[in-house]
Amino acid sequence: MTDRDYLWCAVNLLLDEEEVVSRLCPACRAEAEKDRCPVCGREKGEVSQGENPAFDWARFERMKEGKTP
């Protein structure tokens, strides 16, 4: 396939997706347009890299001051 063929396919895939979305009711359209994970399908949110939800800030502060946990 040539570059032109790949471009034609990509554009038509986008147009097909728009056509499917345009047939949905407003509630379903809003749901379909949410940014979702391609693997699990859950809605993607803001990613906070390096943040540990189990981190104990109070213990950290105590240890930082030289106190035992």
PyMOL Python script that loads the backbone (N, CA, C, O; Angstrom):
from pymol import cmd

cmd.read_pdbstr("""\
ATOM      1  N   MET A   1       0.840  -1.186   0.000  1.00  0.00           N
ATOM      2  CA  MET A   1       0.000   0.000   0.000  1.00  0.00           C
ATOM      3  C   MET A   1       0.877   1.238   0.000  1.00  0.00           C
ATOM      4  O   MET A   1       1.962   1.256   0.582  1.00  0.00           O
ATOM      5  N   THR A   2       0.396   2.245  -0.647  1.00  0.00           N
ATOM      6  CA  THR A   2       1.139   3.499  -0.690  1.00  0.00           C
ATOM      7  C   THR A   2       0.749   4.368   0.501  1.00  0.00           C
ATOM      8  O   THR A   2      -0.215   4.074   1.208  1.00  0.00           O
ATOM      9  N   ASP A   3       1.505   5.436   0.714  1.00  0.00           N
ATOM     10  CA  ASP A   3       1.173   6.379   1.782  1.00  0.00           C
ATOM     11  C   ASP A   3      -0.232   6.941   1.584  1.00  0.00           C
ATOM     12  O   ASP A   3      -0.972   7.151   2.545  1.00  0.00           O
ATOM     13  N   ARG A   4      -0.581   7.177   0.340  1.00  0.00           N
ATOM     14  CA  ARG A   4      -1.908   7.722   0.033  1.00  0.00           C
ATOM     15  C   ARG A   4      -3.011   6.733   0.437  1.00  0.00           C
ATOM     16  O   ARG A   4      -4.059   7.142   0.938  1.00  0.00           O
ATOM     17  N   ASP A   5      -2.774   5.445   0.220  1.00  0.00           N
ATOM     18  CA  ASP A   5      -3.742   4.421   0.608  1.00  0.00           C
ATOM     19  C   ASP A   5      -3.921   4.372   2.124  1.00  0.00           C
ATOM     20  O   ASP A   5      -5.046   4.269   2.612  1.00  0.00           O
ATOM     21  N   TYR A   6      -2.810   4.446   2.875  1.00  0.00           N
ATOM     22  CA  TYR A   6      -2.891   4.450   4.333  1.00  0.00           C
ATOM     23  C   TYR A   6      -3.661   5.670   4.833  1.00  0.00           C
ATOM     24  O   TYR A   6      -4.484   5.559   5.742  1.00  0.00           O
ATOM     25  N   LEU A   7      -3.399   6.818   4.246  1.00  0.00           N
ATOM     26  CA  LEU A   7      -4.102   8.037   4.630  1.00  0.00           C
ATOM     27  C   LEU A   7      -5.592   7.901   4.348  1.00  0.00           C
ATOM     28  O   LEU A   7      -6.417   8.286   5.176  1.00  0.00           O
ATOM     29  N   TRP A   8      -5.943   7.355   3.185  1.00  0.00           N
ATOM     30  CA  TRP A   8      -7.344   7.178   2.819  1.00  0.00           C
ATOM     31  C   TRP A   8      -8.043   6.273   3.835  1.00  0.00           C
ATOM     32  O   TRP A   8      -9.167   6.554   4.249  1.00  0.00           O
ATOM     33  N   CYS A   9      -7.377   5.188   4.235  1.00  0.00           N
ATOM     34  CA  CYS A   9      -7.954   4.265   5.223  1.00  0.00           C
ATOM     35  C   CYS A   9      -8.138   4.950   6.575  1.00  0.00           C
ATOM     36  O   CYS A   9      -9.179   4.802   7.215  1.00  0.00           O
ATOM     37  N   ALA A  10      -7.125   5.696   7.003  1.00  0.00           N
ATOM     38  CA  ALA A  10      -7.206   6.375   8.300  1.00  0.00           C
ATOM     39  C   ALA A  10      -8.345   7.390   8.325  1.00  0.00           C
ATOM     40  O   ALA A  10      -9.095   7.454   9.299  1.00  0.00           O
ATOM     41  N   VAL A  11      -8.479   8.173   7.278  1.00  0.00           N
ATOM     42  CA  VAL A  11      -9.547   9.171   7.210  1.00  0.00           C
ATOM     43  C   VAL A  11     -10.914   8.492   7.229  1.00  0.00           C
ATOM     44  O   VAL A  11     -11.832   8.958   7.903  1.00  0.00           O
ATOM     45  N   ASN A  12     -11.047   7.408   6.499  1.00  0.00           N
ATOM     46  CA  ASN A  12     -12.331   6.712   6.466  1.00  0.00           C
ATOM     47  C   ASN A  12     -12.661   6.049   7.797  1.00  0.00           C
ATOM     48  O   ASN A  12     -13.834   5.964   8.161  1.00  0.00           O
ATOM     49  N   LEU A  13     -11.665   5.582   8.528  1.00  0.00           N
ATOM     50  CA  LEU A  13     -11.916   5.045   9.864  1.00  0.00           C
ATOM     51  C   LEU A  13     -12.451   6.133  10.785  1.00  0.00           C
ATOM     52  O   LEU A  13     -13.386   5.897  11.549  1.00  0.00           O
ATOM     53  N   LEU A  14     -11.862   7.322  10.717  1.00  0.00           N
ATOM     54  CA  LEU A  14     -12.342   8.440  11.526  1.00  0.00           C
ATOM     55  C   LEU A  14     -13.767   8.830  11.155  1.00  0.00           C
ATOM     56  O   LEU A  14     -14.594   9.088  12.030  1.00  0.00           O
ATOM     57  N   LEU A  15     -14.048   8.872   9.872  1.00  0.00           N
ATOM     58  CA  LEU A  15     -15.398   9.213   9.423  1.00  0.00           C
ATOM     59  C   LEU A  15     -16.412   8.159   9.871  1.00  0.00           C
ATOM     60  O   LEU A  15     -17.534   8.500  10.243  1.00  0.00           O
ATOM     61  N   ASP A  16     -16.027   6.894   9.838  1.00  0.00           N
ATOM     62  CA  ASP A  16     -16.913   5.832  10.303  1.00  0.00           C
ATOM     63  C   ASP A  16     -17.230   5.987  11.787  1.00  0.00           C
ATOM     64  O   ASP A  16     -18.374   5.809  12.205  1.00  0.00           O
ATOM     65  N   GLU A  17     -16.213   6.319  12.582  1.00  0.00           N
ATOM     66  CA  GLU A  17     -16.427   6.522  14.023  1.00  0.00           C
ATOM     67  C   GLU A  17     -17.373   7.695  14.266  1.00  0.00           C
ATOM     68  O   GLU A  17     -18.259   7.610  15.116  1.00  0.00           O
ATOM     69  N   GLU A  18     -17.192   8.783  13.530  1.00  0.00           N
ATOM     70  CA  GLU A  18     -18.074   9.943  13.678  1.00  0.00           C
ATOM     71  C   GLU A  18     -19.507   9.583  13.313  1.00  0.00           C
ATOM     72  O   GLU A  18     -20.449  10.046  13.957  1.00  0.00           O
ATOM     73  N   GLU A  19     -19.675   8.768  12.294  1.00  0.00           N
ATOM     74  CA  GLU A  19     -21.013   8.367  11.869  1.00  0.00           C
ATOM     75  C   GLU A  19     -21.710   7.546  12.952  1.00  0.00           C
ATOM     76  O   GLU A  19     -22.898   7.737  13.211  1.00  0.00           O
ATOM     77  N   VAL A  20     -20.977   6.642  13.577  1.00  0.00           N
ATOM     78  CA  VAL A  20     -21.549   5.816  14.644  1.00  0.00           C
ATOM     79  C   VAL A  20     -21.948   6.691  15.822  1.00  0.00           C
ATOM     80  O   VAL A  20     -23.035   6.528  16.377  1.00  0.00           O
ATOM     81  N   VAL A  21     -21.075   7.619  16.208  1.00  0.00           N
ATOM     82  CA  VAL A  21     -21.351   8.493  17.351  1.00  0.00           C
ATOM     83  C   VAL A  21     -22.534   9.410  17.059  1.00  0.00           C
ATOM     84  O   VAL A  21     -23.311   9.720  17.963  1.00  0.00           O
ATOM     85  N   SER A  22     -22.679   9.841  15.830  1.00  0.00           N
ATOM     86  CA  SER A  22     -23.773  10.762  15.498  1.00  0.00           C
ATOM     87  C   SER A  22     -25.142  10.097  15.610  1.00  0.00           C
ATOM     88  O   SER A  22     -26.154  10.791  15.711  1.00  0.00           O
ATOM     89  N   ARG A  23     -25.193   8.768  15.593  1.00  0.00           N
ATOM     90  CA  ARG A  23     -26.465   8.056  15.696  1.00  0.00           C
ATOM     91  C   ARG A  23     -26.878   7.797  17.137  1.00  0.00           C
ATOM     92  O   ARG A  23     -27.984   7.313  17.377  1.00  0.00           O
ATOM     93  N   LEU A  24     -26.022   8.105  18.097  1.00  0.00           N
ATOM     94  CA  LEU A  24     -26.323   7.849  19.506  1.00  0.00           C
ATOM     95  C   LEU A  24     -27.164   8.966  20.103  1.00  0.00           C
ATOM     96  O   LEU A  24     -27.145  10.101  19.626  1.00  0.00           O
ATOM     97  N   CYS A  25     -27.907   8.624  21.162  1.00  0.00           N
ATOM     98  CA  CYS A  25     -28.648   9.657  21.895  1.00  0.00           C
ATOM     99  C   CYS A  25     -27.629  10.524  22.642  1.00  0.00           C
ATOM    100  O   CYS A  25     -26.478  10.114  22.788  1.00  0.00           O
ATOM    101  N   PRO A  26     -28.024  11.715  23.120  1.00  0.00           N
ATOM    102  CA  PRO A  26     -27.063  12.608  23.794  1.00  0.00           C
ATOM    103  C   PRO A  26     -26.370  11.981  24.999  1.00  0.00           C
ATOM    104  O   PRO A  26     -25.179  12.212  25.211  1.00  0.00           O
ATOM    105  N   ALA A  27     -27.094  11.192  25.793  1.00  0.00           N
ATOM    106  CA  ALA A  27     -26.485  10.579  26.980  1.00  0.00           C
ATOM    107  C   ALA A  27     -25.425   9.555  26.573  1.00  0.00           C
ATOM    108  O   ALA A  27     -24.331   9.528  27.136  1.00  0.00           O
ATOM    109  N   CYS A  28     -25.755   8.719  25.598  1.00  0.00           N
ATOM    110  CA  CYS A  28     -24.796   7.706  25.138  1.00  0.00           C
ATOM    111  C   CYS A  28     -23.623   8.353  24.411  1.00  0.00           C
ATOM    112  O   CYS A  28     -22.490   7.879  24.506  1.00  0.00           O
ATOM    113  N   ARG A  29     -23.894   9.431  23.688  1.00  0.00           N
ATOM    114  CA  ARG A  29     -22.819  10.132  22.985  1.00  0.00           C
ATOM    115  C   ARG A  29     -21.817  10.699  23.979  1.00  0.00           C
ATOM    116  O   ARG A  29     -20.608  10.600  23.771  1.00  0.00           O
ATOM    117  N   ALA A  30     -22.322  11.300  25.071  1.00  0.00           N
ATOM    118  CA  ALA A  30     -21.430  11.849  26.099  1.00  0.00           C
ATOM    119  C   ALA A  30     -20.582  10.739  26.723  1.00  0.00           C
ATOM    120  O   ALA A  30     -19.394  10.931  26.984  1.00  0.00           O
ATOM    121  N   GLU A  31     -21.200   9.579  26.960  1.00  0.00           N
ATOM    122  CA  GLU A  31     -20.478   8.444  27.533  1.00  0.00           C
ATOM    123  C   GLU A  31     -19.424   7.919  26.559  1.00  0.00           C
ATOM    124  O   GLU A  31     -18.316   7.576  26.969  1.00  0.00           O
ATOM    125  N   ALA A  32     -19.766   7.857  25.278  1.00  0.00           N
ATOM    126  CA  ALA A  32     -18.844   7.337  24.263  1.00  0.00           C
ATOM    127  C   ALA A  32     -17.662   8.267  24.026  1.00  0.00           C
ATOM    128  O   ALA A  32     -16.592   7.814  23.619  1.00  0.00           O
ATOM    129  N   GLU A  33     -17.842   9.545  24.271  1.00  0.00           N
ATOM    130  CA  GLU A  33     -16.777  10.506  24.004  1.00  0.00           C
ATOM    131  C   GLU A  33     -15.812  10.680  25.173  1.00  0.00           C
ATOM    132  O   GLU A  33     -14.843  11.432  25.066  1.00  0.00           O
ATOM    133  N   LYS A  34     -16.065   9.993  26.286  1.00  0.00           N
ATOM    134  CA  LYS A  34     -15.148  10.070  27.425  1.00  0.00           C
ATOM    135  C   LYS A  34     -13.842   9.376  27.060  1.00  0.00           C
ATOM    136  O   LYS A  34     -13.815   8.404  26.305  1.00  0.00           O
ATOM    137  N   ASP A  35     -12.768   9.905  27.619  1.00  0.00           N
ATOM    138  CA  ASP A  35     -11.447   9.332  27.374  1.00  0.00           C
ATOM    139  C   ASP A  35     -11.305   8.081  28.227  1.00  0.00           C
ATOM    140  O   ASP A  35     -11.343   8.157  29.455  1.00  0.00           O
ATOM    141  N   ARG A  36     -11.142   6.938  27.586  1.00  0.00           N
ATOM    142  CA  ARG A  36     -11.102   5.661  28.293  1.00  0.00           C
ATOM    143  C   ARG A  36      -9.797   4.915  28.025  1.00  0.00           C
ATOM    144  O   ARG A  36      -9.137   5.117  27.006  1.00  0.00           O
ATOM    145  N   CYS A  37      -9.456   4.061  28.959  1.00  0.00           N
ATOM    146  CA  CYS A  37      -8.281   3.203  28.827  1.00  0.00           C
ATOM    147  C   CYS A  37      -8.551   2.183  27.726  1.00  0.00           C
ATOM    148  O   CYS A  37      -9.605   1.547  27.731  1.00  0.00           O
ATOM    149  N   PRO A  38      -7.636   2.012  26.792  1.00  0.00           N
ATOM    150  CA  PRO A  38      -7.863   1.044  25.716  1.00  0.00           C
ATOM    151  C   PRO A  38      -7.787  -0.405  26.187  1.00  0.00           C
ATOM    152  O   PRO A  38      -8.217  -1.305  25.466  1.00  0.00           O
ATOM    153  N   VAL A  39      -7.251  -0.649  27.379  1.00  0.00           N
ATOM    154  CA  VAL A  39      -7.108  -2.015  27.872  1.00  0.00           C
ATOM    155  C   VAL A  39      -8.316  -2.439  28.703  1.00  0.00           C
ATOM    156  O   VAL A  39      -8.965  -3.437  28.393  1.00  0.00           O
ATOM    157  N   CYS A  40      -8.619  -1.677  29.766  1.00  0.00           N
ATOM    158  CA  CYS A  40      -9.683  -2.101  30.682  1.00  0.00           C
ATOM    159  C   CYS A  40     -10.996  -1.366  30.442  1.00  0.00           C
ATOM    160  O   CYS A  40     -12.041  -1.831  30.895  1.00  0.00           O
ATOM    161  N   GLY A  41     -10.974  -0.237  29.745  1.00  0.00           N
ATOM    162  CA  GLY A  41     -12.196   0.500  29.452  1.00  0.00           C
ATOM    163  C   GLY A  41     -12.614   1.491  30.517  1.00  0.00           C
ATOM    164  O   GLY A  41     -13.604   2.202  30.347  1.00  0.00           O
ATOM    165  N   ARG A  42     -11.867   1.549  31.622  1.00  0.00           N
ATOM    166  CA  ARG A  42     -12.209   2.527  32.658  1.00  0.00           C
ATOM    167  C   ARG A  42     -11.848   3.929  32.198  1.00  0.00           C
ATOM    168  O   ARG A  42     -10.953   4.125  31.376  1.00  0.00           O
ATOM    169  N   GLU A  43     -12.562   4.890  32.745  1.00  0.00           N
ATOM    170  CA  GLU A  43     -12.313   6.281  32.380  1.00  0.00           C
ATOM    171  C   GLU A  43     -10.933   6.698  32.877  1.00  0.00           C
ATOM    172  O   GLU A  43     -10.567   6.453  34.027  1.00  0.00           O
ATOM    173  N   LYS A  44     -10.173   7.337  31.979  1.00  0.00           N
ATOM    174  CA  LYS A  44      -8.842   7.805  32.354  1.00  0.00           C
ATOM    175  C   LYS A  44      -8.991   9.114  33.118  1.00  0.00           C
ATOM    176  O   LYS A  44      -9.762   9.991  32.731  1.00  0.00           O
ATOM    177  N   GLY A  45      -8.265   9.226  34.172  1.00  0.00           N
ATOM    178  CA  GLY A  45      -8.257  10.448  34.958  1.00  0.00           C
ATOM    179  C   GLY A  45      -6.874  11.048  34.948  1.00  0.00           C
ATOM    180  O   GLY A  45      -6.005  10.648  34.175  1.00  0.00           O
ATOM    181  N   GLU A  46      -6.693  11.991  35.800  1.00  0.00           N
ATOM    182  CA  GLU A  46      -5.377  12.612  35.903  1.00  0.00           C
ATOM    183  C   GLU A  46      -4.406  11.613  36.502  1.00  0.00           C
ATOM    184  O   GLU A  46      -4.703  11.001  37.528  1.00  0.00           O
ATOM    185  N   VAL A  47      -3.269  11.440  35.887  1.00  0.00           N
ATOM    186  CA  VAL A  47      -2.274  10.478  36.348  1.00  0.00           C
ATOM    187  C   VAL A  47      -1.286  11.201  37.246  1.00  0.00           C
ATOM    188  O   VAL A  47      -0.700  12.216  36.871  1.00  0.00           O
ATOM    189  N   SER A  48      -1.118  10.659  38.429  1.00  0.00           N
ATOM    190  CA  SER A  48      -0.126  11.226  39.343  1.00  0.00           C
ATOM    191  C   SER A  48       0.971  10.188  39.508  1.00  0.00           C
ATOM    192  O   SER A  48       0.866   9.280  40.334  1.00  0.00           O
ATOM    193  N   GLN A  49       2.003  10.328  38.731  1.00  0.00           N
ATOM    194  CA  GLN A  49       3.086   9.360  38.746  1.00  0.00           C
ATOM    195  C   GLN A  49       3.912   9.522  40.009  1.00  0.00           C
ATOM    196  O   GLN A  49       4.197  10.634  40.452  1.00  0.00           O
ATOM    197  N   GLY A  50       4.281   8.407  40.565  1.00  0.00           N
ATOM    198  CA  GLY A  50       5.141   8.422  41.730  1.00  0.00           C
ATOM    199  C   GLY A  50       4.411   8.656  43.032  1.00  0.00           C
ATOM    200  O   GLY A  50       5.059   8.761  44.074  1.00  0.00           O
ATOM    201  N   GLU A  51       3.117   8.742  43.024  1.00  0.00           N
ATOM    202  CA  GLU A  51       2.367   8.967  44.254  1.00  0.00           C
ATOM    203  C   GLU A  51       1.917   7.630  44.814  1.00  0.00           C
ATOM    204  O   GLU A  51       1.310   6.827  44.105  1.00  0.00           O
ATOM    205  N   ASN A  52       2.209   7.396  46.064  1.00  0.00           N
ATOM    206  CA  ASN A  52       1.833   6.152  46.723  1.00  0.00           C
ATOM    207  C   ASN A  52       0.645   6.439  47.635  1.00  0.00           C
ATOM    208  O   ASN A  52       0.797   7.150  48.629  1.00  0.00           O
ATOM    209  N   PRO A  53      -0.542   5.899  47.318  1.00  0.00           N
ATOM    210  CA  PRO A  53      -1.713   6.183  48.131  1.00  0.00           C
ATOM    211  C   PRO A  53      -1.606   5.612  49.551  1.00  0.00           C
ATOM    212  O   PRO A  53      -2.335   6.053  50.439  1.00  0.00           O
ATOM    213  N   ALA A  54      -0.727   4.657  49.778  1.00  0.00           N
ATOM    214  CA  ALA A  54      -0.576   4.057  51.101  1.00  0.00           C
ATOM    215  C   ALA A  54       0.503   4.758  51.935  1.00  0.00           C
ATOM    216  O   ALA A  54       0.802   4.323  53.047  1.00  0.00           O
ATOM    217  N   PHE A  55       1.078   5.821  51.416  1.00  0.00           N
ATOM    218  CA  PHE A  55       2.146   6.518  52.126  1.00  0.00           C
ATOM    219  C   PHE A  55       1.593   7.200  53.372  1.00  0.00           C
ATOM    220  O   PHE A  55       0.574   7.888  53.307  1.00  0.00           O
ATOM    221  N   ASP A  56       2.253   7.013  54.486  1.00  0.00           N
ATOM    222  CA  ASP A  56       1.820   7.576  55.772  1.00  0.00           C
ATOM    223  C   ASP A  56       2.606   8.863  56.034  1.00  0.00           C
ATOM    224  O   ASP A  56       3.750   8.824  56.489  1.00  0.00           O
ATOM    225  N   TRP A  57       1.976   9.997  55.741  1.00  0.00           N
ATOM    226  CA  TRP A  57       2.655  11.279  55.900  1.00  0.00           C
ATOM    227  C   TRP A  57       2.958  11.587  57.365  1.00  0.00           C
ATOM    228  O   TRP A  57       4.009  12.153  57.669  1.00  0.00           O
ATOM    229  N   ALA A  58       2.070  11.230  58.261  1.00  0.00           N
ATOM    230  CA  ALA A  58       2.306  11.498  59.687  1.00  0.00           C
ATOM    231  C   ALA A  58       3.540  10.747  60.174  1.00  0.00           C
ATOM    232  O   ALA A  58       4.373  11.310  60.885  1.00  0.00           O
ATOM    233  N   ARG A  59       3.657   9.495  59.798  1.00  0.00           N
ATOM    234  CA  ARG A  59       4.826   8.697  60.182  1.00  0.00           C
ATOM    235  C   ARG A  59       6.088   9.284  59.562  1.00  0.00           C
ATOM    236  O   ARG A  59       7.132   9.344  60.212  1.00  0.00           O
ATOM    237  N   PHE A  60       5.997   9.716  58.316  1.00  0.00           N
ATOM    238  CA  PHE A  60       7.137  10.324  57.645  1.00  0.00           C
ATOM    239  C   PHE A  60       7.614  11.567  58.389  1.00  0.00           C
ATOM    240  O   PHE A  60       8.813  11.753  58.594  1.00  0.00           O
ATOM    241  N   GLU A  61       6.669  12.415  58.791  1.00  0.00           N
ATOM    242  CA  GLU A  61       7.041  13.639  59.520  1.00  0.00           C
ATOM    243  C   GLU A  61       7.706  13.302  60.853  1.00  0.00           C
ATOM    244  O   GLU A  61       8.695  13.926  61.238  1.00  0.00           O
ATOM    245  N   ARG A  62       7.147  12.300  61.559  1.00  0.00           N
ATOM    246  CA  ARG A  62       7.753  11.902  62.827  1.00  0.00           C
ATOM    247  C   ARG A  62       9.180  11.399  62.618  1.00  0.00           C
ATOM    248  O   ARG A  62      10.082  11.764  63.373  1.00  0.00           O
ATOM    249  N   MET A  63       9.390  10.567  61.603  1.00  0.00           N
ATOM    250  CA  MET A  63      10.717  10.022  61.342  1.00  0.00           C
ATOM    251  C   MET A  63      11.679  11.101  60.877  1.00  0.00           C
ATOM    252  O   MET A  63      12.872  11.051  61.176  1.00  0.00           O
ATOM    253  N   LYS A  64      11.156  12.076  60.146  1.00  0.00           N
ATOM    254  CA  LYS A  64      11.999  13.162  59.649  1.00  0.00           C
ATOM    255  C   LYS A  64      12.542  13.999  60.804  1.00  0.00           C
ATOM    256  O   LYS A  64      13.647  14.538  60.733  1.00  0.00           O
ATOM    257  N   GLU A  65      11.750  14.099  61.866  1.00  0.00           N
ATOM    258  CA  GLU A  65      12.181  14.861  63.057  1.00  0.00           C
ATOM    259  C   GLU A  65      13.034  14.016  63.990  1.00  0.00           C
ATOM    260  O   GLU A  65      13.455  14.499  65.041  1.00  0.00           O
ATOM    261  N   GLY A  66      13.294  12.779  63.631  1.00  0.00           N
ATOM    262  CA  GLY A  66      14.151  11.909  64.429  1.00  0.00           C
ATOM    263  C   GLY A  66      13.406  11.119  65.476  1.00  0.00           C
ATOM    264  O   GLY A  66      14.027  10.459  66.310  1.00  0.00           O
ATOM    265  N   LYS A  67      12.093  11.171  65.452  1.00  0.00           N
ATOM    266  CA  LYS A  67      11.311  10.417  66.410  1.00  0.00           C
ATOM    267  C   LYS A  67      11.081   9.008  65.882  1.00  0.00           C
ATOM    268  O   LYS A  67      11.063   8.778  64.673  1.00  0.00           O
ATOM    269  N   THR A  68      10.905   8.073  66.803  1.00  0.00           N
ATOM    270  CA  THR A  68      10.642   6.696  66.378  1.00  0.00           C
ATOM    271  C   THR A  68       9.192   6.562  65.937  1.00  0.00           C
ATOM    272  O   THR A  68       8.314   7.260  66.445  1.00  0.00           O
ATOM    273  N   PRO A  69       8.950   5.684  65.013  1.00  0.00           N
ATOM    274  CA  PRO A  69       7.583   5.502  64.509  1.00  0.00           C
ATOM    275  C   PRO A  69       6.710   4.934  65.559  1.00  0.00           C
ATOM    276  O   PRO A  69       5.523   4.710  65.321  1.00  0.00           O
TER     277      PRO A  69
END
""", "prot")
cmd.dss("prot")
cmd.show_as("cartoon", "prot")
cmd.util.cbc("prot")
cmd.orient("prot")
